[in-house]
């Protein structure tokens, strides 16, 4: 099963995307490129661009592809604001120029980097060091000019501005930056006049690394994306591969995946909420929220053998079934989570300081959130009820009873309270799963996809050969291109995979929810107080590993 594409000429692309926008495809999911120079039966054009857009009903998405005659094309930032960073990423990784882009510069690789690492010609083992800090002066100057603030530039710094400003770095290495993220701000007193953000400090080349590993070998890499809810990354990735193979998991495996997705959601949300409340000065809340996270880790460690990076999923199922006594352990963990949530809410629900610090702070409305390609709790907090578990259900989510928690203002308060509500809804889903957990296998029975049982490996020549062949060659995925996603903790987490028919993917692209959320951050905090900018970042729950990849 492969995704359907609409193929256009480069000169038709901009007008076609504008028409699609007018038809209701207002939500840009991702932009990526494919280097076909080493692809079997490749077309004459070496590069293609792929745009993934979703309809405002949230029940339909389409992929638009254009093969490039030259490495230039018109920007679509005038249609989708979220295209800004997405186009910068393609420019950085592939060297494709987007004409009339407002700020076309590297974003994941450092500014001294030579070449474009996702081109097939770039050696996978070649690294490059940065010897100079990017001062961001040019980017900040353009931002200030858009606000009619004129500054004199001397020796890579601002010597004088027509407004009394102070320039300050927030991060990249600071607890309040919630990861290796740098935001360069111009302050008028304590008000943020202008802001620009720089990422890439954690960039590990995930997508390049996928090009020389088998499909199952990539699973541990996905743990390092959103490391606060690692299993959800495992599931999003293998789900895409399984759909490319056209296989359906046993009902027990589907139910266990649902349970683990919701447990991961709780695990991640309690970290986000604890951190936001610490940023506000509420340390007591931190322990009420953070201790249950440790209990979840202990449970997952017992199930998977690892606390943080679980690597539990496999194409076609998972490494092992639930252990004996898992349900009792899970019930105990859920009780501790509920206690932590109730105690925290009792401290903040009617707390005037909490309300003053969060309400009407860091506001992004529904239209702007959609145009910025925000997703998940951040989008729902702005009043958009998009949740893939309801709108495009998978793994039997349509059979579970739960509510989609939606805000109204899109401020810090809504983003915090949406996550509190989602924890309660996740608990409801987990309880329904465990009450109706099907019997049966947790892996499909297909010798070309899943490893044989240990008994067969130890006692039969067929088992040994099957184990060796599958480990050595990997799962063979039919040639084609496919995009699939699920509702992860921070929103739609998707994978666009290109297969050449071998056991190693030709290309893997991650649609990371934190990436587009971070791209919207400077716009959200401009005009706010510096202290409010810190709370806003915490409430967006940016996970650097997922964003930088």
KOLZATI-308506 format. One line per field, with one value per residue (C-alpha): y, z negated, x; residue in three letters; residue number from 1. Coordinates in pm, whole numbers, plus 50000, padded with zeros to 5 digits. Each point is the difference from the previous one (the first is absolute). Layout:
py	Y / ...
pz	Z / ...
px	X / ...
r	ala / ...
k	NUM / ...
This chain:
py	50000 / 50330 / 50363 / 50168 / 50304 / 50294 / 50072 / 50355 / 50197 / 50239 / 50303 / 49871 / 49936 / 50338 / 50060 / 49644 / 50027 / 50331 / 49831 / 49710 / 50248 / 50167 / 49654 / 49946 / 49842 / 50267 / 49792 / 49942 / 49686 / 49982 / 50077 / 49774 / 49911 / 49673 / 49949 / 49734 / 49988 / 49646 / 49877 / 49705 / 50105 / 50365 / 50274 / 50235 / 50271 / 49920 / 50191 / 50027 / 50199 / 49849 / 50214 / 49832 / 50198 / 49921 / 50111 / 50216 / 49707 / 49821 / 49675 / 50023 / 50074 / 50011 / 49990 / 50232 / 49924 / 50202 / 49884 / 50286 / 50100 / 50239 / 50027 / 50307 / 50041 / 50271 / 50015 / 49924 / 50197 / 50249 / 49719 / 49807 / 50179 / 49661 / 49951 / 50240 / 49753 / 49701 / 50163 / 50099 / 49637 / 49883 / 50273 / 49900 / 49625 / 49990 / 50340 / 50086 / 50375 / 50144 / 50329 / 50299 / 49812 / 50259 / 49841 / 49719 / 49881 / 49677 / 49874 / 49656 / 50003 / 50277 / 50305 / 49886 / 49665 / 49929 / 49797 / 49848 / 49680 / 49831 / 49995 / 49646 / 50126 / 50122 / 49738 / 49862 / 49990 / 50356 / 50245 / 50369 / 50218 / 50357 / 50240 / 50321 / 50092 / 50118 / 50350 / 50015 / 50373 / 50004 / 49804 / 50221 / 50315 / 49889 / 49926 / 50346 / 50172 / 49836 / 50183 / 50334 / 49971 / 50111 / 49899 / 50074 / 49691 / 49999 / 49697 / 49743 / 50183 / 50279 / 50325 / 50225 / 49971 / 50263 / 49827 / 49928 / 49622 / 49736 / 49681 / 49674 / 49629 / 49754 / 49667 / 49789 / 49835 / 50096 / 49810 / 50253 / 49942 / 49644 / 49853 / 50124 / 50292 / 50357 / 50298 / 50339 / 50279 / 50378 / 50141 / 50333 / 49997 / 49655 / 49987 / 49783 / 50235 / 49736 / 49638 / 49747 / 49637 / 49773 / 49621 / 49716 / 49971 / 49642 / 49907 / 49638 / 49927 / 49754 / 49997 / 49949 / 49715 / 49823 / 49962 / 49729 / 49805 / 49738 / 50083 / 49834 / 50143 / 50349 / 49936 / 50096 / 50325 / 50096 / 49979 / 50300 / 50225 / 50091 / 49830 / 50095 / 49756 / 49767 / 49717 / 50231 / 50067 / 49625 / 49945 / 50288 / 49871 / 49628 / 50086 / 50172 / 49705 / 49753 / 50197 / 49995 / 49620 / 49981 / 49802 / 50014 / 49936 / 49749 / 50164 / 49943 / 50184 / 50290 / 50029 / 49989 / 50274 / 50217 / 49947 / 50087 / 50307 / 50135 / 49912 / 50186 / 50298 / 50010 / 49956 / 50295 / 50230 / 49970 / 50106 / 50302 / 50107 / 49956 / 50209 / 50281 / 50025 / 50011 / 50282 / 50180 / 49938 / 49720 / 49738 / 49798 / 49918 / 49868 / 49709 / 49912 / 49976 / 49866 / 49710 / 49813 / 50029 / 49795 / 49739 / 49982 / 49958 / 49710 / 49834 / 50044 / 49880 / 49682 / 49953 / 50098 / 49979 / 50374 / 50305 / 50284 / 49869 / 49689 / 49869 / 49775 / 49993 / 49792 / 49999 / 49760 / 50020 / 50042 / 49830 / 49818 / 49975 / 50158 / 49832 / 49817 / 50252 / 50296 / 50100 / 50029 / 50208 / 50223 / 50061 / 50104 / 50244 / 50150 / 50061 / 50187 / 50210 / 50090 / 50096 / 50224 / 50170 / 50056 / 50143 / 50231 / 50125 / 50065 / 50234 / 50194 / 49976 / 50301 / 50155 / 50365 / 50005 / 49702 / 50162 / 50337 / 49839 / 49777 / 50160 / 50217 / 49928 / 49857 / 50010 / 49850 / 49984 / 49715 / 50148 / 50092 / 49663 / 49818 / 50221 / 49942 / 49620 / 49950 / 49672 / 49795 / 50158 / 50335 / 50009 / 49870 / 50263 / 50262 / 49854 / 49762 / 49653 / 49801 / 49668 / 49714 / 49748 / 50137 / 50144 / 49721 / 49716 / 49706 / 49693 / 50001 / 50345 / 50041 / 49731 / 50188 / 50265 / 50320 / 50374 / 50239 / 50280 / 50339 / 50350 / 50332 / 50272 / 49824 / 50138 / 49836 / 49921 / 49811 / 49806 / 49897 / 49906 / 49811 / 49776 / 49946 / 49899 / 49769 / 49812 / 49917 / 49892 / 49782 / 49826 / 49929 / 49841 / 49791 / 49865 / 49906 / 49823 / 49793 / 49909 / 49866 / 49885 / 49730 / 49670 / 49881 / 50080 / 50337 / 49941 / 49906 / 49656 / 50078 / 49863 / 50284 / 50264 / 49868 / 49795 / 49636 / 49886 / 49918 / 49633 / 49977 / 50179 / 49771 / 49673 / 50020 / 50086 / 50187 / 50221 / 50078 / 50085 / 50215 / 50188 / 50058 / 50107 / 50244 / 50149 / 50029 / 50125 / 50173 / 50025 / 50052 / 50285 / 50034 / 50288 / 50314 / 50314 / 50037 / 50239 / 49894 / 50153 / 49975 / 50224 / 50003 / 50203 / 50330 / 49942 / 49844 / 49802 / 49871 / 49813 / 50037 / 49697 / 49925 / 49631 / 49859 / 49644 / 49908 / 49944 / 50354 / 50310 / 50231 / 50302 / 50067 / 50340 / 50085 / 50240 / 50127 / 50198 / 50190 / 50140 / 50207 / 50093 / 50147 / 50189 / 50184 / 50085 / 50336 / 50140 / 49889 / 50164 / 50335 / 50267 / 49790 / 50022 / 49810 / 49784 / 49917 / 49891 / 49731 / 49869 / 50006 / 49782 / 49752 / 49980 / 49914 / 49693 / 50019 / 49678 / 50078 / 49644 / 49985 / 50351 / 49974 / 49632
pz	50000 / 50109 / 49978 / 50297 / 50143 / 50212 / 50230 / 50133 / 50200 / 49787 / 50166 / 49908 / 49635 / 49837 / 50178 / 49930 / 49627 / 49991 / 50168 / 49756 / 49713 / 50138 / 50022 / 49628 / 49985 / 49758 / 49784 / 50114 / 49839 / 50146 / 50289 / 50097 / 50296 / 50154 / 50169 / 50265 / 50134 / 49864 / 50021 / 50232 / 50310 / 49902 / 50212 / 50192 / 49736 / 49698 / 49740 / 49912 / 49739 / 49803 / 49826 / 49757 / 49931 / 49801 / 50048 / 49735 / 49924 / 49887 / 50157 / 50330 / 50096 / 50339 / 50118 / 50278 / 50180 / 50251 / 50178 / 50023 / 50325 / 49805 / 49627 / 49970 / 49932 / 49874 / 49624 / 49864 / 49678 / 50130 / 49987 / 49693 / 49730 / 49870 / 50325 / 49875 / 49796 / 50213 / 50311 / 49808 / 49901 / 50363 / 50105 / 49722 / 50062 / 50381 / 50131 / 50170 / 50015 / 49928 / 50187 / 49801 / 49670 / 49718 / 49819 / 50198 / 49780 / 49840 / 49709 / 49883 / 50118 / 49879 / 50214 / 50082 / 50135 / 50359 / 50222 / 49949 / 49794 / 50126 / 50356 / 50091 / 50103 / 49647 / 49804 / 49711 / 49770 / 50067 / 49713 / 49987 / 49702 / 49944 / 49882 / 49987 / 49825 / 50226 / 49863 / 50158 / 50051 / 50358 / 49908 / 49698 / 50206 / 50257 / 49719 / 49850 / 50338 / 50044 / 49678 / 50115 / 49763 / 50170 / 49855 / 50096 / 50059 / 49903 / 49971 / 49977 / 49733 / 49958 / 49900 / 50003 / 50059 / 50033 / 49701 / 49667 / 50022 / 49817 / 50183 / 49810 / 50069 / 49844 / 50015 / 50169 / 49680 / 49723 / 49809 / 50102 / 50370 / 49969 / 50214 / 50210 / 50149 / 50041 / 50025 / 50068 / 49873 / 50023 / 49676 / 49946 / 49621 / 49925 / 50313 / 50292 / 50297 / 50240 / 49981 / 50223 / 49913 / 50093 / 49976 / 50122 / 49694 / 49951 / 50370 / 50031 / 50364 / 49926 / 50354 / 50153 / 49758 / 50112 / 50349 / 49897 / 49741 / 50042 / 49910 / 49659 / 49923 / 50024 / 49710 / 49730 / 50188 / 49972 / 49619 / 50018 / 50171 / 49727 / 49720 / 49749 / 50167 / 50192 / 50070 / 50190 / 50246 / 50034 / 50083 / 50248 / 50195 / 50012 / 50077 / 50319 / 50103 / 49925 / 50214 / 50284 / 49961 / 49995 / 49677 / 49715 / 49644 / 49771 / 49784 / 49684 / 50147 / 50107 / 49652 / 49829 / 50232 / 49912 / 49630 / 50038 / 50214 / 49727 / 49725 / 50201 / 50032 / 49620 / 49951 / 50227 / 49875 / 49636 / 50097 / 50192 / 49723 / 49728 / 50194 / 50073 / 49635 / 49898 / 50252 / 49813 / 49662 / 49886 / 49895 / 49783 / 50306 / 50172 / 49759 / 50012 / 50379 / 50042 / 49756 / 50196 / 50305 / 49817 / 49924 / 50371 / 50078 / 49756 / 50164 / 50352 / 49887 / 49870 / 50326 / 50256 / 49820 / 50030 / 49806 / 50251 / 50349 / 50008 / 50359 / 49933 / 50343 / 50305 / 50350 / 49972 / 49624 / 49695 / 49820 / 49740 / 49848 / 49669 / 49702 / 49733 / 49745 / 50241 / 49948 / 49621 / 50043 / 50252 / 49766 / 49726 / 50234 / 50116 / 49637 / 49939 / 50315 / 49897 / 49652 / 50142 / 50240 / 49730 / 49753 / 50261 / 50115 / 49640 / 49972 / 50322 / 50105 / 49791 / 49958 / 50103 / 50077 / 50235 / 50181 / 50031 / 50136 / 50257 / 50120 / 50314 / 50007 / 50310 / 50207 / 50348 / 50150 / 50203 / 50344 / 49926 / 49838 / 50309 / 50237 / 49794 / 50033 / 49625 / 49885 / 49698 / 49662 / 50117 / 50289 / 49792 / 49734 / 50268 / 50056 / 50292 / 49910 / 50224 / 49843 / 50229 / 49752 / 50082 / 50351 / 50163 / 49745 / 50004 / 49779 / 49908 / 49835 / 50133 / 49752 / 49692 / 49814 / 49934 / 50051 / 50201 / 49765 / 50170 / 49881 / 50113 / 49974 / 50094 / 49704 / 49750 / 49775 / 50276 / 50101 / 49638 / 49928 / 50329 / 49894 / 49655 / 50169 / 50243 / 49714 / 49864 / 50343 / 50054 / 49669 / 50123 / 50319 / 49813 / 49765 / 50297 / 50171 / 49695 / 49936 / 50356 / 50086 / 50270 / 49975 / 50269 / 50154 / 49993 / 50330 / 50344 / 50128 / 50304 / 50026 / 50235 / 49737 / 49645 / 49836 / 49916 / 49641 / 49810 / 49977 / 50380 / 50024 / 49742 / 50128 / 50378 / 50298 / 50156 / 49693 / 50007 / 50371 / 49963 / 49705 / 50181 / 50330 / 49842 / 49773 / 50280 / 50282 / 49805 / 50080 / 50374 / 50055 / 50347 / 50208 / 49965 / 49796 / 49703 / 49723 / 49679 / 49657 / 49662 / 49711 / 49790 / 49680 / 50174 / 50294 / 50344 / 50021 / 50351 / 50212 / 50376 / 50124 / 50346 / 50063 / 50288 / 49922 / 49788 / 49626 / 49948 / 50054 / 50281 / 49804 / 49665 / 49911 / 49661 / 49975 / 49650 / 49810 / 49790 / 50312 / 50121 / 49642 / 49948 / 50329 / 49869 / 49666 / 50090 / 50133 / 49689 / 49748 / 50172 / 49798 / 49684 / 49683 / 49985 / 49710 / 50201 / 50293 / 49777 / 49899 / 50362 / 50109 / 49719 / 50088 / 50364 / 49872 / 50253 / 50000 / 50158 / 50113 / 50205 / 50137 / 50094 / 50096
px	50000 / 50153 / 49889 / 49837 / 50174 / 49894 / 50295 / 50044 / 50251 / 50209 / 49844 / 49653 / 50074 / 49938 / 49669 / 49885 / 50076 / 49812 / 49701 / 50018 / 50008 / 49686 / 49838 / 50057 / 50346 / 50117 / 50231 / 50359 / 50141 / 50349 / 50231 / 50286 / 50219 / 50117 / 50336 / 49934 / 50356 / 50053 / 49641 / 49927 / 49804 / 50050 / 49851 / 50226 / 49953 / 50218 / 49795 / 49634 / 49811 / 49713 / 49735 / 49759 / 49682 / 49686 / 49640 / 49835 / 49767 / 50319 / 49881 / 50187 / 50358 / 50170 / 50362 / 50105 / 50326 / 50198 / 50315 / 50248 / 50169 / 50224 / 50065 / 49776 / 49632 / 49765 / 49937 / 49654 / 50049 / 49744 / 49741 / 50114 / 50196 / 50114 / 50193 / 50271 / 50204 / 49895 / 50148 / 50310 / 50049 / 49977 / 50243 / 50240 / 49987 / 49967 / 50114 / 49669 / 49943 / 49655 / 49972 / 49870 / 50022 / 50017 / 50297 / 50162 / 50288 / 50115 / 49794 / 50119 / 50361 / 50229 / 50072 / 50356 / 49881 / 50110 / 49770 / 49657 / 49998 / 49683 / 50125 / 50101 / 50343 / 50077 / 50203 / 49798 / 50306 / 50116 / 49953 / 50084 / 50086 / 49887 / 50271 / 49796 / 49676 / 49719 / 49930 / 49649 / 50053 / 49870 / 49688 / 49931 / 50058 / 49741 / 49758 / 50053 / 49966 / 49660 / 49902 / 50149 / 50295 / 50323 / 50335 / 50359 / 50214 / 50367 / 50232 / 49721 / 49800 / 49749 / 50169 / 49695 / 49623 / 49727 / 49841 / 50169 / 50042 / 50199 / 50099 / 50001 / 50057 / 49755 / 50182 / 50114 / 50119 / 49761 / 49727 / 49736 / 50071 / 49861 / 50274 / 50289 / 49808 / 50120 / 49768 / 50159 / 49775 / 49995 / 49855 / 49833 / 50015 / 49858 / 49785 / 50114 / 50018 / 50131 / 50114 / 50174 / 50061 / 50289 / 49990 / 50221 / 50223 / 49881 / 49989 / 50114 / 49920 / 49717 / 49869 / 50345 / 50072 / 49683 / 50147 / 50247 / 49799 / 49731 / 49641 / 50013 / 50345 / 49845 / 49760 / 50259 / 50069 / 49633 / 50030 / 50231 / 49744 / 49752 / 50190 / 49728 / 49758 / 50229 / 49757 / 49764 / 50283 / 50061 / 49635 / 49967 / 50300 / 49914 / 49635 / 50117 / 50217 / 49720 / 49757 / 50253 / 50013 / 49620 / 49984 / 49748 / 50113 / 49828 / 49732 / 50202 / 50299 / 49778 / 49849 / 50341 / 50124 / 49700 / 50065 / 50370 / 49924 / 49777 / 50248 / 50267 / 49766 / 49960 / 50375 / 50076 / 49723 / 50104 / 50355 / 49868 / 49763 / 50260 / 50251 / 49752 / 49907 / 50367 / 50055 / 49723 / 50163 / 49770 / 50256 / 49758 / 49788 / 50310 / 50037 / 49631 / 50022 / 50352 / 49991 / 49727 / 50224 / 50263 / 49733 / 49915 / 50370 / 50025 / 49699 / 50140 / 50342 / 49844 / 49807 / 50265 / 50336 / 50067 / 49878 / 50023 / 50080 / 49788 / 50043 / 49701 / 49833 / 50089 / 49863 / 49707 / 49956 / 50222 / 50286 / 49790 / 49655 / 49898 / 50160 / 49800 / 49874 / 50020 / 49636 / 50042 / 50318 / 49823 / 49705 / 50240 / 50178 / 49668 / 49898 / 50324 / 49951 / 49646 / 50116 / 50274 / 49759 / 49736 / 50250 / 50150 / 49661 / 49899 / 50301 / 49947 / 49636 / 49891 / 50343 / 49999 / 50373 / 49961 / 49708 / 50173 / 50317 / 49825 / 49677 / 50025 / 50375 / 50169 / 49682 / 49970 / 49651 / 49855 / 50061 / 50362 / 50065 / 49872 / 50196 / 50315 / 49950 / 49966 / 49853 / 49895 / 49920 / 50139 / 49752 / 49709 / 50074 / 49928 / 49654 / 50065 / 49863 / 50237 / 50096 / 50102 / 49862 / 49652 / 50037 / 50205 / 49991 / 50241 / 50056 / 49632 / 49996 / 49646 / 49892 / 50121 / 49801 / 50193 / 49968 / 50217 / 50109 / 49981 / 50091 / 49859 / 50268 / 50324 / 50196 / 50234 / 49703 / 49819 / 50310 / 50057 / 49639 / 49960 / 50287 / 49850 / 49676 / 50176 / 50165 / 49654 / 49875 / 50308 / 49930 / 49645 / 50135 / 50259 / 49732 / 49778 / 50292 / 50086 / 49636 / 49961 / 50353 / 49973 / 50184 / 50238 / 50336 / 50176 / 50184 / 49876 / 50091 / 50213 / 50353 / 50099 / 49913 / 50024 / 50272 / 49922 / 49950 / 50317 / 49900 / 50002 / 50335 / 50161 / 49852 / 49943 / 50220 / 49705 / 49975 / 50373 / 49992 / 49688 / 50151 / 50331 / 49846 / 49756 / 50268 / 50257 / 49777 / 49724 / 49630 / 49950 / 49755 / 49840 / 50137 / 49795 / 49940 / 49769 / 49899 / 49827 / 49960 / 49831 / 49898 / 50314 / 50042 / 50077 / 49770 / 50027 / 50324 / 50049 / 50251 / 50045 / 50192 / 50138 / 50080 / 50203 / 49888 / 50301 / 50029 / 50135 / 49783 / 50107 / 49876 / 49831 / 49855 / 49850 / 49706 / 50080 / 49732 / 50257 / 50169 / 49706 / 49900 / 50346 / 49983 / 49692 / 50160 / 50168 / 49672 / 49812 / 50235 / 50058 / 49824 / 49997 / 50207 / 50328 / 49877 / 49688 / 50218 / 50151 / 49657 / 49885 / 50291 / 49934 / 49631 / 50082 / 50191 / 50281 / 50207 / 50337 / 50075 / 49682 / 50044 / 50370 / 50005
r	unk / unk / unk / unk / unk / unk / unk / unk / unk / unk / unk / unk / unk / unk / unk / unk / unk / unk / unk / unk / unk / unk / unk / unk / unk / unk / unk / unk / unk / unk / unk / unk / unk / unk / unk / unk / unk / unk / unk / unk / unk / unk / unk / unk / unk / unk / unk / unk / unk / unk / unk / unk / unk / unk / unk / unk / unk / unk / unk / unk / unk / unk / unk / unk / unk / unk / unk / unk / unk / unk / unk / unk / unk / unk / unk / unk / unk / unk / unk / unk / unk / unk / unk / unk / unk / unk / unk / unk / unk / unk / unk / unk / unk / unk / unk / unk / unk / unk / unk / unk / unk / unk / unk / unk / unk / unk / unk / unk / unk / unk / unk / unk / unk / unk / unk / unk / unk / unk / unk / unk / unk / unk / unk / unk / unk / unk / unk / unk / unk / unk / unk / unk / unk / unk / unk / unk / unk / unk / unk / unk / unk / unk / unk / unk / unk / unk / unk / unk / unk / unk / unk / unk / unk / unk / unk / unk / unk / unk / unk / unk / unk / unk / unk / unk / unk / unk / unk / unk / unk / unk / unk / unk / unk / unk / unk / unk / unk / unk / unk / unk / unk / unk / unk / unk / unk / unk / unk / unk / unk / unk / unk / unk / unk / unk / unk / unk / unk / unk / unk / unk / unk / unk / unk / unk / unk / unk / unk / unk / unk / unk / unk / unk / unk / unk / unk / unk / unk / unk / unk / unk / unk / unk / unk / unk / unk / unk / unk / unk / unk / unk / unk / unk / unk / unk / unk / unk / unk / unk / unk / unk / unk / unk / unk / unk / unk / unk / unk / unk / unk / unk / unk / unk / unk / unk / unk / unk / unk / unk / unk / unk / unk / unk / unk / unk / unk / unk / unk / unk / unk / unk / unk / unk / unk / unk / unk / unk / unk / unk / unk / unk / unk / unk / unk / unk / unk / unk / unk / unk / unk / unk / unk / unk / unk / unk / unk / unk / unk / unk / unk / unk / unk / unk / unk / unk / unk / unk / unk / unk / unk / unk / unk / unk / unk / unk / unk / unk / unk / unk / unk / unk / unk / unk / unk / unk / unk / unk / unk / unk / unk / unk / unk / unk / unk / unk / unk / unk / unk / unk / unk / unk / unk / unk / unk / unk / unk / unk / unk / unk / unk / unk / unk / unk / unk / unk / unk / unk / unk / unk / unk / unk / unk / unk / unk / unk / unk / unk / unk / unk / unk / unk / unk / unk / unk / unk / unk / unk / unk / unk / unk / unk / unk / unk / unk / unk / unk / unk / unk / unk / unk / unk / unk / unk / unk / unk / unk / unk / unk / unk / unk / unk / unk / unk / unk / unk / unk / unk / unk / unk / unk / unk / unk / unk / unk / unk / unk / unk / unk / unk / unk / unk / unk / unk / unk / unk / unk / unk / unk / unk / unk / unk / unk / unk / unk / unk / unk / unk / unk / unk / unk / unk / unk / unk / unk / unk / unk / unk / unk / unk / unk / unk / unk / unk / unk / unk / unk / unk / unk / unk / unk / unk / unk / unk / unk / unk / unk / unk / unk / unk / unk / unk / unk / unk / unk / unk / unk / unk / unk / unk / unk / unk / unk / unk / unk / unk / unk / unk / unk / unk / unk / unk / unk / unk / unk / unk / unk / unk / unk / unk / unk / unk / unk / unk / unk / unk / unk / unk / unk / unk / unk / unk / unk / unk / unk / unk / unk / unk / unk / unk / unk / unk / unk / unk / unk / unk / unk / unk / unk / unk / unk / unk / unk / unk / unk / unk / unk / unk / unk / unk / unk / unk / unk / unk / unk / unk / unk / unk / unk / unk / unk
k	1 / 2 / 3 / 4 / 5 / 6 / 7 / 8 / 9 / 10 / 11 / 12 / 13 / 14 / 15 / 16 / 17 / 18 / 19 / 20 / 21 / 22 / 23 / 24 / 25 / 26 / 27 / 28 / 29 / 30 / 31 / 32 / 33 / 34 / 35 / 36 / 37 / 38 / 39 / 40 / 41 / 42 / 43 / 44 / 45 / 46 / 47 / 48 / 49 / 50 / 51 / 52 / 53 / 54 / 55 / 56 / 57 / 58 / 59 / 60 / 61 / 62 / 63 / 64 / 65 / 66 / 67 / 68 / 69 / 70 / 71 / 72 / 73 / 74 / 75 / 76 / 77 / 78 / 79 / 80 / 81 / 82 / 83 / 84 / 85 / 86 / 87 / 88 / 89 / 90 / 91 / 92 / 93 / 94 / 95 / 96 / 97 / 98 / 99 / 100 / 101 / 102 / 103 / 104 / 105 / 106 / 107 / 108 / 109 / 110 / 111 / 112 / 113 / 114 / 115 / 116 / 117 / 118 / 119 / 120 / 121 / 122 / 123 / 124 / 125 / 126 / 127 / 128 / 129 / 130 / 131 / 132 / 133 / 134 / 135 / 136 / 137 / 138 / 139 / 140 / 141 / 142 / 143 / 144 / 145 / 146 / 147 / 148 / 149 / 150 / 151 / 152 / 153 / 154 / 155 / 156 / 157 / 158 / 159 / 160 / 161 / 162 / 163 / 164 / 165 / 166 / 167 / 168 / 169 / 170 / 171 / 172 / 173 / 174 / 175 / 176 / 177 / 178 / 179 / 180 / 181 / 182 / 183 / 184 / 185 / 186 / 187 / 188 / 189 / 190 / 191 / 192 / 193 / 194 / 195 / 196 / 197 / 198 / 199 / 200 / 201 / 202 / 203 / 204 / 205 / 206 / 207 / 208 / 209 / 210 / 211 / 212 / 213 / 214 / 215 / 216 / 217 / 218 / 219 / 220 / 221 / 222 / 223 / 224 / 225 / 226 / 227 / 228 / 229 / 230 / 231 / 232 / 233 / 234 / 235 / 236 / 237 / 238 / 239 / 240 / 241 / 242 / 243 / 244 / 245 / 246 / 247 / 248 / 249 / 250 / 251 / 252 / 253 / 254 / 255 / 256 / 257 / 258 / 259 / 260 / 261 / 262 / 263 / 264 / 265 / 266 / 267 / 268 / 269 / 270 / 271 / 272 / 273 / 274 / 275 / 276 / 277 / 278 / 279 / 280 / 281 / 282 / 283 / 284 / 285 / 286 / 287 / 288 / 289 / 290 / 291 / 292 / 293 / 294 / 295 / 296 / 297 / 298 / 299 / 300 / 301 / 302 / 303 / 304 / 305 / 306 / 307 / 308 / 309 / 310 / 311 / 312 / 313 / 314 / 315 / 316 / 317 / 318 / 319 / 320 / 321 / 322 / 323 / 324 / 325 / 326 / 327 / 328 / 329 / 330 / 331 / 332 / 333 / 334 / 335 / 336 / 337 / 338 / 339 / 340 / 341 / 342 / 343 / 344 / 345 / 346 / 347 / 348 / 349 / 350 / 351 / 352 / 353 / 354 / 355 / 356 / 357 / 358 / 359 / 360 / 361 / 362 / 363 / 364 / 365 / 366 / 367 / 368 / 369 / 370 / 371 / 372 / 373 / 374 / 375 / 376 / 377 / 378 / 379 / 380 / 381 / 382 / 383 / 384 / 385 / 386 / 387 / 388 / 389 / 390 / 391 / 392 / 393 / 394 / 395 / 396 / 397 / 398 / 399 / 400 / 401 / 402 / 403 / 404 / 405 / 406 / 407 / 408 / 409 / 410 / 411 / 412 / 413 / 414 / 415 / 416 / 417 / 418 / 419 / 420 / 421 / 422 / 423 / 424 / 425 / 426 / 427 / 428 / 429 / 430 / 431 / 432 / 433 / 434 / 435 / 436 / 437 / 438 / 439 / 440 / 441 / 442 / 443 / 444 / 445 / 446 / 447 / 448 / 449 / 450 / 451 / 452 / 453 / 454 / 455 / 456 / 457 / 458 / 459 / 460 / 461 / 462 / 463 / 464 / 465 / 466 / 467 / 468 / 469 / 470 / 471 / 472 / 473 / 474 / 475 / 476 / 477 / 478 / 479 / 480 / 481 / 482 / 483 / 484 / 485 / 486 / 487 / 488 / 489 / 490 / 491 / 492 / 493 / 494 / 495 / 496 / 497 / 498 / 499 / 500 / 501 / 502 / 503 / 504 / 505 / 506 / 507 / 508 / 509 / 510 / 511 / 512 / 513 / 514 / 515 / 516 / 517 / 518 / 519 / 520 / 521 / 522 / 523 / 524 / 525 / 526 / 527 / 528 / 529 / 530 / 531 / 532 / 533 / 534 / 535 / 536 / 537 / 538 / 539 / 540 / 541 / 542 / 543 / 544 / 545 / 546 / 547 / 548 / 549
